[in-house]
């Protein structure tokens, strides 16, 4: 009788404690996954998290957070397809999760799907109008020079979170894009008061506009660009020295040094510096982002009327572009070069592809067509027969460059 009692007790004890023990293991596994804060270590994050996302025994909230973690790690390591897949899995659990909507919107933006990105990010702002990240991301979807739409969103983001670095850096970039260099410098000087550690504490997601994830380097590079735009070349030269001291192994300071020489119209000297920096960038596997240097080298070669040398640099810009925008900008340059070289058919093909793949590039080229009287409409949003006709007129017009 006593033996039967002990056997029954052991059976029911095991029946109830094993699930509790399993739950405890699962909770610890989720905690370990979410605690993996070094997104650079994508393999580590994947090992800790990947199996958990498909574990139906976990709470929906835990699975959702696992998909966010997996998506962020993939995004940070430039695996944007994998990032998007994980964000989609999270949104399947909670379609109105603002964090996931913002993250998925960012992936769509990188893929050039601006309408989808705008819809998803606008919905996120509607759900949480006081979310500074949503406001900042929505501002970034508008065209690069669209200050009226971008400005209030960036401003509201910084009002809600005064030490938020990204909208201030982005706002400075917009001011630079529209030639308001004094305003850009003012915005960057506010950032400088945060200090280097605070600026770097806010790790920016990988961006097609910069060659480093070090936010302070981005800040210094923008300040340098604003100083050059203001023709403050002495201050710019001093800042190049700071860049070289802070980042001796970085490619960016060499690029900026060449740009100063170009602004001073010392084009041969600028080309020599840029060519050497690009050769180093091509040969050094640790430097993963050479695109701005190729862009600058091609531009300087065109200024010096060394078109035959510019052609392979532009082709490299297109073949090794990091995203749709870079490829479109390379095609734009190539199209106008082909026009100059007397190859109108090839020029139209390149410019058509550039304009149909990037809203910003289409807008820039159409402004050029309008300036020369080859496009008289306000519609920049979609490809239409008038654009095609205007493009053909521009190719035949020697002034339209």
N, C-alpha and C positions, 0 to 999 in steps of 0.2 A: 504494500500500500504506500509506504513512504517513498519507495523507488518510483512508483507511478507519479506521485506528487512532484518529486524533483524533476522528472522528465517533462511533465506538463509545464512546470515553472520555466524550465530551460527553453522549451519550445516557444512559449509566449514572450519571454524576455528577448529571445533572438528575433522573433517576428517584429517586435516594436522597436528595438534598438538599432537593427541594421539599417532601416530607412533613415533613422535619425543620424546615424554615423555617415551614411551616404550623402545626406543633405549637408552635413557639416563639411565633408570633403568638397562638395560642389561649391559651397559658399566660399571656402578658402581658395578654390581654383578661380572663381570669379574675382575675388579680392586681389589675387596675385596678378591676374590679367589687367585689371583696371589700375593697379599700382605701377605698371610698367610705363614710366613716364618718359623714357628716352625713345622718341619716335624714330630716331635714326636707326635703331636696332630693329628693323622690320622683321627679321627672322625670329628674334626673341619674342616679340609681340605675337607673331603668328603662332609660334609653338605654345604660348601660354593661352591664347584666345581662340584659335580657329575652331577647335572641336566644340567649344562651349556654345558657339552661335547656333549650332544645329541640335543642341541638347534640349529636347522638348520638355524635360523634367524641370528645367530652370524657369523661374518667373519671367514673364514677358519683359519686365523692366530690366532685368539682368541681361537677357539676350540682346535687348536694344542697345544697352551700354557697351556690350561686347562688340556689336557691329560698328558702333561709333569709333571705338578704339581701333579696330581693324582697318576701318576706312581712313582714319587720320594717319595711321602708320603707313599705309600704302600711299596716301597722298603726299606725305612728307618725303617719301622716297621716290616720288615722281612716277609711281605706278597708278596712273589716273583711271585706267580701266578697272583695276581691282578695287580702287577706292569707290568708284561709282557703284559697283556691284554690291559692296557692303552697305553703302548708304541706302541703296534700294531695298535691301533685306530689312534694314531698320525701319524704313518708311512703310514697308508692308505690315509691320507690327503696329506702328503709330504714324499714320499719314500726316498728322498735324504736329509732329515733333519739330519745333523751330530750329533746334541745333542741326538736325539732319537735313532740313529744308535748305538751310544756309550752306551746309557742306556740299550737298548735291548740286545746288545752284552754282557753286564755285567750280565743280567739275564740268558742268554744262558750259560755263563761260570759257573754260580752257579749251573745250572742244569746238568753240565757235558757235554754239547753239544759244545765241543771245536771247532770242524770243522766249525759249523755254526757261533759260536762267532768270530772265526778268520776271516771268510769271511766277515761278517758284519763290524767288526772293521777295517779290512784292507781297505774295501771300504770307510769307514769314513776318514781314513788317506789319501787315494787317492784323495778324494774330498777336504780335508782341511789338507795338509801336515804340516801346521804350527800350528796345534791345539795340545797343550801340553797334554790335557786330552785324546785325541784319541791315541797319541803316548804312553802315560803311560799305558792305558788300553790294547793296542796291546802287549806291553811288558809283561804284566801280564798273557797273555794267553799262552805264551811259557812255557815249563816245568820248574819246580821250580829251577833246577840247571843249566839252559841253559844260562850261562853268555854271550857267544858270541852274541846271538840274542837279549837278554834283554838289555845289557849294552848300545849300541848306541841309542836305543829308549829312555831309561831313561835319558841318558846324554842330548839328544836333547831337551827333555821335560823341563829339568832344565835350559838349555841355553835360551830357549824361555821364561821361567817364573822362574827366579832365586829363588824366594821365595816360589815356589810350593813345599809343604811338601810331598805329597804322593809319587812322584817318588824317592825322597831322602830316605824316609823310606823304600820303596820297594827295592831300590838298596842295602841298608844296609842289608835287609833280604836275598837278593840273595848272597851277599858276605858271609854272615853267612852260608848259605846253602852249599857253595862250600869251606868253611873253610878259607876264606880270612878275618880273624877277624880284622887285622890291618886296612884294607881298610874299613871295616864296621864301625869301631870306628872313622876313619877319616870322613866318610860321616855323621855320627851322630853328631860329634863335629861341623860340619858346621851347622847342624840343630839347635844345642844348641844356636848358636849365634843369631838365630831368636828370642829367648826368649819364655817362656812358653805360654804367651798370643797369640803370632802369631802362634805357633804350634797348639794350641787348636782352633784357629779361623777357621782353615780348617778342618771342620768335615768330617771324612772319612765315606764312606758307610760301613754298617755292613760287617765284614770280618770273615771268618771262622777261621782265624789264631789268633784272639784276643778276649778277653772276655769283652772288654769295648769300648765304642765309644769315650772315652777321648783320644785324639791323643797323649797328653803328656805322658800318662801312657804307650801307645804303644812304644813311643820313649824311655822311661826309661827301659822298659822290653827288648827291642832290645839291648840297651847299656849293660845291665846286661848280656844278652846272649853272646854278643861279648867279654866282659871281662872274662866270664867263659871259653869261647873257647880259649882265649889267656892265660888261667891259671893265670889270675890276680885276685886271690881269695880275697886278702885284699881289693882291690878296689871294687870288686863285693859285698863283705860283707857290705862295707860302703854304696853302692848304695841300697842294700836291706833296710837299715835303712831309707834312703831317701824315698823309696817307701812306707814303713810303715807309715812314718810321713805324706806323701802327701795323701795317700789313706788308712787310717786305717781300713776301712770296706771292702776293696777289697780282693778278693781271690788270685789274681795274685802274690803279694809279698810272700805269704806263699808257693806257688808253686815254686817260684824262690829260696827261702831259702832252700827248700828241694833239689833242683837241685844242689846248691852249695855243700851241704853235700854229694850228690851222686858223684859229680866230685872229691871230696876229699876222695872218697871211704869209707865214713862213711855211709854205706848203711842201717844199722839198724836204725840209727838216722834219715836218710832221709825218710825212710819208715814211721817212727812214725809221723813225721811232715806232710807228704803227706797224710797219712791215716786219720789223724785228720782233715786236711783241706778239704778232699773229703767228709768226714762225714758231716761237716758243710755245704759244698756246696749242698749236697743232701737234707738237711733239711731246707735250707734257700731259700724260693721262690724268694727272691730278687736277688739271684745269679743264672743267667740263663745259664751260660756257664762253665761247669765243665770238659769238655772233655780233655784238656791238663793234668789235674791232674790225671784222670783215666789212660791216656796214660803213664804218668811217674810212677804211682804206679804199673801198670802192668809190666813195664820194670824193675823196681827195684826188684819186686818179682821174675821175671825170673832170674835176676843176682844172687839172693839169693837161686835159685833152689827151690822156694816155688811155684811149678807149679800149684798145686791144688787150691791155693789161687788166682793165677793170672787168672785162667780160668773165674770165674764170673766177674772179673773186665773187661776183654776183651769183654765178652758178653754184658756188659753194654755199653762199648765203641761203639759197633756195633748197639745195639738197640736204643741208644739215641744220635747217631751221628747227627750233625747239617747239614751235607751235604754229597754228594757222596764221596768226598775225605777222609773225616774222617772215613766213614764206610769202605772204601777200606783199609785204614791204620790199622783199627781194625781187619779186616779180614786177613790182612797180618800177623800181630802178632799172631792171633789165629791159622792160618795155620801152622806156624813154631812151635808153642807150641804143637799142635796136632801131628806133626811129631816127636817131642821129646818124647811125651807120647806114641809113638808106635801106632798111629792111622792114617796110611798113606792114606786110602781112604777119610776120613773126611778132612785130611790136604789138599789133592789135590782139593777137592770141594771148600774149603775156599780160597785157593790161586788162583784158577781159577776165582772165582767171583771177587776177589780183582783186578786181572790183567785185566779182561775184562771191568771193570767199571771205571778204573782210569789210564790214560796214565802215570802219574808220578809214581804211584805204580808199574805199569807194567815195566816201565823203571828201577826202583830200583831193582826189583826182577830179571830181565833179566841180569843186571850187575852182580848180585850175581851168576847167573847161568854161565855167561861167565867166571867169575873168577875161577870157579871150572871145566871149560871145558865142560859144559852141554848145551851150546848154542853158536854157532860160527858165527852167522849172525849179520848184522848191522841193520836189520829191526826191529824196536821197535814199529812201528806205528799201527800194527794190529795183531790180534790173528791168529796164523797159526799152522799147525801140528808140526813144529819143536819146537815151544814153548811148546806145550803139551808134546812132548817126553822129552824135556829138563827138564820140571817140574817133570815128573815121575822119571827121573834119579836123580834129586836133592833130592827128597823125600827118595830115597834109599841110598843116600850118607850121611854118618854121619858127614862129614866135611861141608856140604852145609847148613849153618844156617844163 
